[in-house]
Amino acid sequence: MSACTLIVLAAGRGERLGGPLPKQYLPLGPYPLLWHTLHRLHAHPLIAHIVPVIAPTGAALWQQIMGPWLPDLPKVAAPVAGGSERQHSVYQGLQAITQADDHWVAIHDGARPLVDQPLLDRLLAARADHDAIIPALMAGDTVKQINAQQQVITTLQRSSLCLVQTPQLFRLGLIRHAHQQAAAASFLGTDDASLVERLQLPVQVVAGSASNIKITYPQDRQWAAWWLQQEESKWK
């Protein structure tokens, strides 16, 4: 199968996590959190190129925190400056990719450091039949819709609900067009797949990974550190 390019979003502040640095640069074990993300993506043989997208004023911090690790990650390109919103940052990353429209590109949150190889395998294998592919976990708990007063409106049918993750994988021409159409309509989606959905084009779901959490709160970082310790202990 053909290789693909990964856009890794690392432009946010992560204010809900707290700390002296943006969350992607905080330590997770002996390495920066973002190093784990890049390292795991870098290890997959079908990922040929990784484009990090960082804060517009973040070049010095990137070099300070990530610079010492970059010689071991030759697939990682020079970072691209992002925008004010996640969607704008993705578009800047897409603009940095020069391949033809049929090239494959995946978009991943830099704050998901536990992405695993089987998940990447499932996504990449689905390219045989689909042009837009996302990983997701089926909702395991009862899901209720609430109002602004935190009161229940209704209980939703969980068998048709899922929790979406990244990486999200697309034909380059498709996702670039979806972003252009969204920008023209001043539409902001919560993920990249939503931009394809608004064009009424199909998006295929494959099984996500329970470990592929997004680091948002302090307890997420603690859990990720524990998970990494468990992985490391398997090899001792």
Wavefront OBJ file of the C-alpha trace (Angstrom):
o trace
v 0.000 0.000 0.000
v 1.052 3.579 -0.624
v 2.538 5.714 2.119
v 0.797 8.706 3.660
v 1.594 12.025 5.306
v 0.653 12.817 8.906
v -0.295 16.286 10.120
v 0.238 16.516 13.887
v -1.531 19.381 15.640
v 0.553 20.909 18.426
v -0.515 24.557 18.395
v -2.810 24.651 21.427
v -2.197 25.875 24.962
v -3.951 23.088 26.848
v -5.212 25.461 29.560
v -7.461 22.846 31.202
v -4.392 20.765 32.004
v -2.486 23.641 33.584
v 1.283 23.744 33.975
v 4.068 26.109 32.973
v 4.123 24.985 29.318
v 1.593 24.055 26.630
v 0.552 20.490 27.402
v 2.272 18.975 24.362
v 5.636 20.041 25.789
v 5.081 18.915 29.363
v 7.081 15.853 30.450
v 5.526 12.410 30.234
v 8.144 10.192 31.813
v 11.616 11.175 30.599
v 10.328 12.644 27.310
v 8.046 15.504 26.269
v 4.448 14.392 25.728
v 4.666 15.319 22.042
v 7.742 13.116 21.586
v 5.659 10.034 22.389
v 3.111 10.997 19.727
v 5.722 11.633 17.049
v 7.749 8.552 17.987
v 4.764 6.212 17.641
v 3.705 7.673 14.304
v 7.290 7.649 13.076
v 7.560 3.904 13.735
v 4.879 2.925 11.209
v 6.404 1.941 7.846
v 3.581 3.473 5.788
v 3.953 6.908 7.354
v 6.493 8.643 5.160
v 6.315 12.244 6.293
v 5.118 14.051 9.447
v 4.165 17.742 9.396
v 3.904 19.285 12.887
v 1.731 22.382 13.213
v 2.706 24.640 16.101
v 1.626 27.991 17.541
v 2.442 30.994 15.314
v 4.843 32.302 17.957
v 6.039 28.873 19.077
v 9.177 28.290 16.987
v 11.621 28.991 19.820
v 9.757 26.739 22.251
v 9.560 23.959 19.653
v 13.298 24.122 19.134
v 14.012 24.277 22.852
v 11.807 21.323 23.825
v 11.773 19.139 20.714
v 15.062 20.086 19.057
v 17.199 17.588 21.023
v 14.937 14.691 19.919
v 14.547 15.566 16.228
v 17.724 13.803 14.968
v 16.074 10.513 15.967
v 12.894 11.382 14.033
v 13.989 12.051 10.435
v 10.432 11.789 9.055
v 9.446 14.910 11.021
v 9.530 18.025 8.823
v 10.116 21.605 9.900
v 7.043 22.836 11.793
v 4.299 24.894 10.167
v 2.725 27.876 11.950
v -0.914 27.245 12.800
v -3.892 29.554 13.165
v -6.284 30.827 15.801
v -8.549 27.741 15.655
v -7.801 24.035 15.284
v -9.439 24.044 11.845
v -7.220 26.887 10.678
v -4.142 25.009 11.878
v -5.146 21.904 9.933
v -5.578 23.978 6.790
v -2.097 25.449 7.204
v -0.756 21.916 7.483
v -2.616 20.865 4.330
v -1.134 23.817 2.455
v 2.350 22.518 3.281
v 1.693 19.202 1.485
v 2.583 19.355 -2.203
v 1.538 15.883 -3.358
v -1.297 15.234 -5.826
v -4.956 15.013 -4.820
v -4.917 11.211 -4.631
v -2.207 11.255 -1.942
v -3.295 10.186 1.542
v -3.089 12.458 4.571
v -3.973 11.770 8.203
v -4.610 14.401 10.864
v -3.749 13.628 14.471
v -3.897 15.453 17.789
v -0.416 15.929 19.224
v -1.955 15.395 22.674
v -2.816 11.755 21.879
v 0.550 10.180 22.754
v -0.653 6.560 23.026
v -1.759 5.979 19.434
v -0.847 2.379 18.647
v 0.306 0.479 15.590
v -2.784 -1.803 15.265
v -5.009 1.296 15.093
v -2.821 2.766 12.353
v -2.962 -0.577 10.529
v -6.787 -0.594 10.619
v -7.008 2.944 9.284
v -4.542 2.380 6.479
v -6.094 -0.938 5.442
v -9.519 0.728 5.070
v -8.148 2.895 2.254
v -8.890 0.046 -0.137
v -12.617 0.893 -0.047
v -13.004 4.400 1.376
v -11.741 7.971 0.929
v -12.480 9.264 4.450
v -11.818 7.067 7.487
v -11.983 7.800 11.206
v -11.416 5.695 14.357
v -14.077 5.588 17.051
v -15.170 3.710 20.154
v -18.805 2.724 20.593
v -20.478 4.409 23.557
v -20.389 1.966 26.462
v -22.348 3.961 29.024
v -25.861 5.331 28.956
v -25.828 8.670 27.100
v -28.244 11.455 28.010
v -28.883 14.834 26.408
v -29.079 17.722 28.891
v -30.028 21.404 28.773
v -28.240 24.534 30.001
v -29.558 23.921 33.523
v -27.908 20.479 33.585
v -31.289 18.741 33.456
v -31.928 15.633 31.375
v -33.870 16.152 28.151
v -33.764 12.598 26.861
v -31.803 9.353 26.856
v -30.096 8.681 23.526
v -29.812 5.327 21.815
v -26.186 4.428 22.540
v -26.013 1.668 19.922
v -25.846 4.386 17.242
v -23.399 6.664 19.102
v -19.617 6.576 19.079
v -16.713 8.565 20.504
v -14.444 9.742 17.720
v -10.645 9.783 17.895
v -7.736 10.718 15.669
v -5.838 10.100 13.398
v -8.493 10.817 10.779
v -7.448 9.719 7.286
v -8.465 11.262 3.954
v -7.572 11.610 0.315
v -5.663 14.881 0.178
v -7.872 16.411 -2.520
v -11.034 15.552 -0.600
v -10.035 17.021 2.749
v -8.462 20.089 1.171
v -11.703 20.738 -0.745
v -13.761 20.189 2.411
v -11.658 22.754 4.280
v -11.954 25.271 1.452
v -15.742 24.879 1.352
v -15.987 25.228 5.123
v -13.875 28.396 5.073
v -16.026 29.889 2.328
v -19.135 29.241 4.443
v -17.491 30.365 7.736
v -18.237 26.899 9.119
v -16.199 25.612 12.070
v -16.413 21.895 12.760
v -15.299 20.028 15.853
v -13.203 17.638 13.774
v -12.082 17.234 10.169
v -14.599 14.518 9.368
v -17.431 16.977 10.082
v -16.231 19.088 7.146
v -16.560 16.097 4.841
v -19.948 15.189 6.320
v -21.366 18.653 5.565
v -20.646 17.937 1.872
v -22.844 14.829 2.264
v -19.940 12.526 1.496
v -19.415 9.203 3.303
v -17.069 8.839 6.250
v -16.153 5.295 7.264
v -15.660 4.353 10.934
v -13.100 1.753 12.049
v -12.478 0.496 15.570
v -10.552 2.948 17.709
v -8.281 2.157 20.633
v -9.127 2.490 24.324
v -5.599 3.678 25.092
v -5.731 6.424 22.451
v -6.941 9.108 24.855
v -6.494 12.832 24.398
v -4.585 14.422 27.265
v -6.952 17.128 28.525
v -6.950 17.028 32.336
v -4.206 16.280 34.906
v -5.610 12.809 35.547
v -5.259 11.996 31.835
v -1.549 12.688 32.017
v -1.239 10.542 35.141
v -3.092 7.693 33.445
v -0.893 7.955 30.331
v 2.244 7.799 32.469
v 0.899 4.657 34.156
v 0.066 3.099 30.785
v 3.569 3.745 29.493
v 5.014 2.135 32.619
v 2.879 -0.950 32.012
v 4.061 -1.149 28.402
v 7.689 -0.789 29.460
v 7.340 -3.511 32.100
v 6.247 -6.011 29.417
v 9.705 -5.819 27.856
v 11.668 -6.262 31.075
l 1 2 3 4 5 6 7 8 9 10 11 12 13 14 15 16 17 18 19 20 21 22 23 24 25 26 27 28 29 30 31 32 33 34 35 36 37 38 39 40 41 42 43 44 45 46 47 48 49 50 51 52 53 54 55 56 57 58 59 60 61 62 63 64 65 66 67 68 69 70 71 72 73 74 75 76 77 78 79 80 81 82 83 84 85 86 87 88 89 90 91 92 93 94 95 96 97 98 99 100 101 102 103 104 105 106 107 108 109 110 111 112 113 114 115 116 117 118 119 120 121 122 123 124 125 126 127 128 129 130 131 132 133 134 135 136 137 138 139 140 141 142 143 144 145 146 147 148 149 150 151 152 153 154 155 156 157 158 159 160 161 162 163 164 165 166 167 168 169 170 171 172 173 174 175 176 177 178 179 180 181 182 183 184 185 186 187 188 189 190 191 192 193 194 195 196 197 198 199 200 201 202 203 204 205 206 207 208 209 210 211 212 213 214 215 216 217 218 219 220 221 222 223 224 225 226 227 228 229 230 231 232 233 234 235 236
